Amino acid sequence: MTREEMLARLIAQATHEGGELITLRAMVEEASEVGAERALHRLGLSDKEAQEDIDELRELLQAWRDAKASAWKAALEWIVRGIFALLLIGIAVRLGVGDMLK
């Protein structure tokens, strides 16, 4: 029996019996399962390889985040090095190191 058939039977039972609490809870649970399966199917994640695909996408996303963080860190390090290099050049010019070398 498929979930859709189970849900149809529960609806019929609730209609016939007046809807006991346990029947209504079962209906909600089955409807939720049917909706979740439908959503996964629409997203293309209803096959057996779906979990592997999701895991792979998560790994790729984490790798992207790590690469982005590393790139920002490297860029910041280069900016700091450039500032220090300019500062040293400024100090050298101020002290007249260029005149000493001539």
Secondary structure, 3 states (H helix, E strand, C coil): CCHHHHHHHHHHHHHHHCCCHHHHHHHHHHHHHHHHHHHHHHHCCCCCCHHHHHHHHHHHHHHHHHHHHHHHHHHHHHHHHHHHHHHHHHHHHHHCHHHHHC
